[in-house]
Amino acid sequence: MGLRTFAGAALIAALAQTSSAEPLRIATFSPDLSRKGPGILLRDLGRKDAQIEASISVITETRPDILLLTGFDWDHDGLALQAFRDRLAKAGIVYPHSFAARPNAGVPSGQDLDGDGRLGEAEDRQGFGRFTGQGGMAILSRHPIGPVTDYSDRLWRDLTDNLMPESTPETAAAQRLSSVAHWDAVVSVAGRDLHLLAISASPPVFDGPEDRNGRRNHDELAFWLDHLPDAPFVLAGKLNIDLSDSEGRPEALTRILPHVTDTHPSSEGGAAARELGVNATQKGDPALDTADWPDDKPPGNLRVDYVLPSKAMNVIDSGVFWPASGDLVKVAETASSHRLVWVDLDW
């Protein structure tokens, strides 16, 4: 090896070490970028829209390296996601890599899933949605993404020890487990692979005594117990379950926790909401809440968005973007009912 070649190799190695020494910030955020019809989000992204601008401000304030978006409308050609990336770039944060695939939300099932005798309703889709892709997911990253394993076509009935309510054979043969999606996205960071296990689970409410949504939420989380990679991973997304205060079946999340490090990301804004309405009667630490829902009626504010690194990973810091004072309070409120959750890793 010549001197010049060796010097170049040494420089590249030094740069790689410098890059890998920087904390790796992984975040999940549900920015409420979902609209009532196909194409409307793309239209709004081309306009001056206060909610979109606030969502962009939340991301530019926190600057994640890898960001999972939930509640983001999917379209076949990825036009809305590209428009959002362009808006972010203009705001000063560039994500050269992205991934989105058709979610189950809004996809027709061909069955009367809610048993009300009517077909084709939003409740009869593979996941609740008025149109295919409503409230989907997307990944934005500074680092290359791929390959991605998409488990979203797995049938609910095929999950071991599932809690699926009794149904007709036709329904069981059609009903997928994922209400939105289950992805295992490999992200290459400084020459090593990180698995981002991405999910947006059913809220365990809006059903009847059969507890269909509560059962599905449980099983969507339980799915990961059989699909945790033997490699560094982060389970992230809208899990829609609060171990202390929400409705639902917390057993699946409880079984996941021994495999991950729960850093308990917190915020001053969440803590400040303790004395407001129903929140004052809750059991959990309000500083951990990630969703700001009406304070005068249940469920109040809850912790439903998570970033959970695997046990072997070294966590530096974590938090929830929920300011308690200053101009950013209004920004967070305008952006979404959910708050961005982040974890910094010593990669």
URLINZI-V806705 format. One record per residue. N is the residue number from 1. RES is the residue in three letters. SS is DSSP state (H for helix, E for strand, L for the rest). NEAR is the number of other C-alpha atoms within 12 Angstrom. Layout:
N|RES|SS|NEAR  N|RES|SS|NEAR
This chain:
1|MET|L|9  2|GLY|L|8  3|LEU|H|9  4|ARG|H|10  5|THR|H|11  6|PHE|H|12  7|ALA|H|13  8|GLY|H|14  9|ALA|H|15  10|ALA|H|15  11|LEU|H|14  12|ILE|H|15  13|ALA|H|16  14|ALA|H|15  15|LEU|H|15  16|ALA|H|18  17|GLN|H|17  18|THR|H|14  19|SER|H|18  20|SER|H|21  21|ALA|H|17  22|GLU|L|18  23|PRO|L|27  24|LEU|E|35  25|ARG|E|35  26|ILE|E|50  27|ALA|E|45  28|THR|E|52  29|PHE|E|50  30|SER|E|45  31|PRO|E|43  32|ASP|E|32  33|LEU|E|43  34|SER|L|38  35|ARG|L|30  36|LYS|L|21  37|GLY|L|22  38|PRO|L|25  39|GLY|L|27  40|ILE|H|22  41|LEU|H|33  42|LEU|H|30  43|ARG|H|22  44|ASP|H|25  45|LEU|H|30  46|GLY|L|20  47|ARG|L|16  48|LYS|L|12  49|ASP|L|19  50|ALA|H|20  51|GLN|H|27  52|ILE|H|37  53|GLU|H|30  54|ALA|H|31  55|SER|H|38  56|ILE|H|40  57|SER|H|33  58|VAL|H|41  59|ILE|H|44  60|THR|H|27  61|GLU|H|23  62|THR|H|32  63|ARG|L|34  64|PRO|L|36  65|ASP|L|36  66|ILE|E|47  67|LEU|E|47  68|LEU|E|44  69|LEU|E|46  70|THR|E|46  71|GLY|E|39  72|PHE|E|43  73|ASP|L|48  74|TRP|L|44  75|ASP|L|33  76|HIS|L|19  77|ASP|L|17  78|GLY|L|26  79|LEU|H|22  80|ALA|H|34  81|LEU|H|36  82|GLN|H|30  83|ALA|H|25  84|PHE|H|38  85|ARG|H|34  86|ASP|H|22  87|ARG|H|30  88|LEU|H|28  89|ALA|H|21  90|LYS|H|16  91|ALA|L|21  92|GLY|L|16  93|ILE|L|27  94|VAL|L|27  95|TYR|L|32  96|PRO|L|20  97|HIS|E|23  98|SER|E|32  99|PHE|E|40  100|ALA|L|39  101|ALA|L|33  102|ARG|L|35  103|PRO|L|45  104|ASN|L|44  105|ALA|E|43  106|GLY|L|35  107|VAL|L|36  108|PRO|E|29  109|SER|L|32  110|GLY|L|23  111|GLN|L|29  112|ASP|L|25  113|LEU|L|35  114|ASP|L|32  115|GLY|L|21  116|ASP|L|14  117|GLY|L|12  118|ARG|L|15  119|LEU|L|17  120|GLY|L|25  121|GLU|L|25  122|ALA|H|29  123|GLU|H|32  124|ASP|H|32  125|ARG|E|36  126|GLN|L|45  127|GLY|E|41  128|PHE|L|36  129|GLY|L|34  130|ARG|L|26  131|PHE|L|33  132|THR|L|35  133|GLY|L|44  134|GLN|L|39  135|GLY|L|42  136|GLY|E|50  137|MET|E|47  138|ALA|E|46  139|ILE|E|49  140|LEU|E|40  141|SER|E|35  142|ARG|L|27  143|HIS|L|32  144|PRO|L|27  145|ILE|E|32  146|GLY|E|24  147|PRO|E|18  148|VAL|E|26  149|THR|E|25  150|ASP|E|27  151|TYR|L|30  152|SER|L|34  153|ASP|L|29  154|ARG|L|28  155|LEU|E|27  156|TRP|H|35  157|ARG|H|29  158|ASP|H|20  159|LEU|L|27  160|THR|L|18  161|ASP|L|17  162|ASN|L|24  163|LEU|L|29  164|MET|L|30  165|PRO|L|26  166|GLU|L|20  167|SER|L|21  168|THR|L|17  169|PRO|H|12  170|GLU|H|15  171|THR|H|25  172|ALA|H|26  173|ALA|H|21  174|ALA|H|27  175|GLN|L|37  176|ARG|E|36  177|LEU|L|45  178|SER|L|44  179|SER|L|55  180|VAL|L|49  181|ALA|L|45  182|HIS|E|45  183|TRP|E|41  184|ASP|E|34  185|ALA|E|40  186|VAL|E|32  187|VAL|E|36  188|SER|E|27  189|VAL|E|32  190|ALA|L|25  191|GLY|L|16  192|ARG|E|18  193|ASP|E|25  194|LEU|E|34  195|HIS|E|34  196|LEU|E|46  197|LEU|E|43  198|ALA|E|53  199|ILE|E|49  200|SER|E|45  201|ALA|L|47  202|SER|L|44  203|PRO|L|34  204|PRO|L|32  205|VAL|L|25  206|PHE|L|17  207|ASP|L|22  208|GLY|L|15  209|PRO|L|12  210|GLU|L|19  211|ASP|L|24  212|ARG|H|32  213|ASN|H|35  214|GLY|H|34  215|ARG|H|36  216|ARG|H|43  217|ASN|H|41  218|HIS|H|43  219|ASP|H|43  220|GLU|H|52  221|LEU|H|47  222|ALA|H|34  223|PHE|H|37  224|TRP|H|36  225|LEU|H|26  226|ASP|H|18  227|HIS|L|26  228|LEU|L|26  229|PRO|L|25  230|ASP|L|15  231|ALA|L|22  232|PRO|L|31  233|PHE|E|36  234|VAL|E|50  235|LEU|E|43  236|ALA|E|45  237|GLY|E|47  238|LYS|E|46  239|LEU|L|50  240|ASN|L|42  241|ILE|L|41  242|ASP|L|37  243|LEU|L|29  244|SER|L|26  245|ASP|L|28  246|SER|L|28  247|GLU|L|28  248|GLY|L|33  249|ARG|L|33  250|PRO|L|29  251|GLU|H|23  252|ALA|H|31  253|LEU|H|33  254|THR|H|20  255|ARG|H|20  256|ILE|H|30  257|LEU|H|27  258|PRO|L|16  259|HIS|L|28  260|VAL|E|30  261|THR|E|28  262|ASP|L|30  263|THR|L|27  264|HIS|L|30  265|PRO|L|37  266|SER|L|36  267|SER|L|31  268|GLU|H|24  269|GLY|H|31  270|GLY|H|38  271|ALA|H|28  272|ALA|H|24  273|ALA|L|33  274|ARG|L|27  275|GLU|L|18  276|LEU|L|22  277|GLY|H|18  278|VAL|H|23  279|ASN|H|33  280|ALA|H|23  281|THR|H|22  282|GLN|L|28  283|LYS|L|22  284|GLY|L|24  285|ASP|L|28  286|PRO|H|36  287|ALA|H|32  288|LEU|H|40  289|ASP|L|47  290|THR|L|49  291|ALA|E|45  292|ASP|L|40  293|TRP|L|26  294|PRO|L|17  295|ASP|L|21  296|ASP|L|17  297|LYS|L|16  298|PRO|L|21  299|PRO|L|32  300|GLY|L|34  301|ASN|L|45  302|LEU|E|43  303|ARG|L|43  304|VAL|L|48  305|ASP|E|47  306|TYR|E|51  307|VAL|E|46  308|LEU|E|43  309|PRO|E|44  310|SER|E|31  311|LYS|L|24  312|ALA|L|19  313|MET|L|25  314|ASN|L|24  315|VAL|E|29  316|ILE|E|22  317|ASP|E|25  318|SER|E|34  319|GLY|E|36  320|VAL|E|42  321|PHE|L|46  322|TRP|L|43  323|PRO|L|29  324|ALA|L|22  325|SER|L|17  326|GLY|L|12  327|ASP|L|15  328|LEU|H|23  329|VAL|H|24  330|LYS|H|23  331|VAL|H|32  332|ALA|H|41  333|GLU|H|34  334|THR|H|27  335|ALA|H|33  336|SER|L|36  337|SER|L|33  338|HIS|E|39  339|ARG|L|50  340|LEU|L|55  341|VAL|E|46  342|TRP|E|46  343|VAL|E|42  344|ASP|E|32  345|LEU|E|35  346|ASP|L|22  347|TRP|L|31
